[in-house]
Amino acid sequence: MAIARATIKGHVVIPAELRKKYKIKKGSRVSICEGEGGIIIIKPLPEDPIGYAKGMLKGDTSLLKALLKDRREEARRG
């Protein structure tokens, strides 16, 4: 856990060791999530979200197979 102080404008400095660890640099985007009782997480966003997501579903064909099976059954019923 790290502690930071907010400025009058609401800016909060992420400690240097955490910026290095999560590759956060000038211009990096982060998501800020809230939960019960306050802000619970600041998470760095990927610089290239499309490239980051590429291959996430690779090899997972179960959903596609189920959809195709359902469509074939529908076609048989006419």
N, C-alpha and C positions, 0 to 999 in steps of 0.2 A: 504494500500500500504506500502511496505517496501523498503528500499534502501540498497543496498549492494555494495561493492567495489570489482572490479576484480583484481586478482593478475597478475603478469607479465606472468604467465602460463595460464591465462584465468580462473582460479578457482574463483567461486563466492560462498560465504557462505550464505546459507539460514538461516535467523534468527531463533533462538532457539524456539520461540513461534510458528512459522509456521511449523518447523520440528516436534514438539510435536503434534500440531493440526492435521497434515496429516500423522503422524506415519512414518516419514522419519528418518531412522537410517543408520549407517555405512553399506555400501553395497547396500542400496536401489537403485532401478533404477527409473529414471524419464524420461519423454518425454519432449523435448524442441521444441516448435512450433514457427514458425515465421509467421508474417503477414505484412501488409503494414507498413513500417517504422521500423521494427525491431522484436526482440523476444517479443512475446506477452504472452506466458504462459509457465510455468514449471509445469508439472503435474506428481504426483507420479504414478508409475505403480504398479499394484497388484503383490504381491509376488508369488501368484499361479494364473496365468491368466485363466487356465482351470477351477479351482474351483470358481474363480470370475464370470466366464461366465455361470456356471452351473445354469440352470433354467431360463435364460433370456427370452427364447421363450416359456416357459411353459404356456399352455393355449391359445396360439395364433395358432389356427389351420386353419385360413382363407386361408393362402397361400397353405397349403396342400390340403384343400378342393377344391380350385380353380384348382390346378394341376390335382387332380384326376378326376374332372369333365371334364377338357379339354382332358385328356387321354381317358375317356369313349366316348366322342364325336368323337374323332379321330378313335377309334376302330369301332364305328358304321359306319363311312364313308368308312372304309376299305381301 
